[in-house]
Amino acid sequence: MASIEERVEALVKKPIENLGYQLYDVQYAKEGKDYFLRIFIENQNGQISLEDCEKVNNEIEELLDTADYIKEQYFLEVSSTGVEKIIRKEKHLQENIDEYISINLFKPINNSKEFIGILKKFDDETIYIEVNGEIIELERKNISLIKKYYDWDNEI
């Protein structure tokens, strides 16, 4: 059976595309006592406004209520991916080959739990990034978070 995230993604993808946006990701999470369904959208010009989010929210809210995939009460959040978007899927990794990413680990390697480098390649077990000219292999099972990296100081 598909996860809630997969079912929601299949349900809302086309309506979001019909509005002129791309569905980047769907996340369903419990935080404290509350549940959140987060829908991340993008568009061609890379700028998502509050009005864009509201338009998508209004389009999908009733679809979600009718489908009733989520039995718990939840908060629906529609937002932009942001500059430092989270990378969770294989397609996101593929889109970021030769781009700067930030990887956080559960357990440190060489006393570090964060690596920033250029994504060179990946497979089912390992992410390979280039840091200062050296290729570092990071086990996927030890990775807690991968994000697109943006150097706010130097704007790389």
Buried (B, 14 or more C-beta within 10 A) or exposed (E): EEEBBEBBBEBBBEBBEEBEBEBBBBBBEEEEEEBEBBBBBBBEEEEBEEEBBEBBBEBBEEEBEEBEBBEEEBEBEBBBBEEEBBBBEEEBBEEBEEEBBBBEBEEEEEEEEEBEBBBBEBEEEBBBBBEEEEEBEBEEEBBEEBBBBBEEEEEE
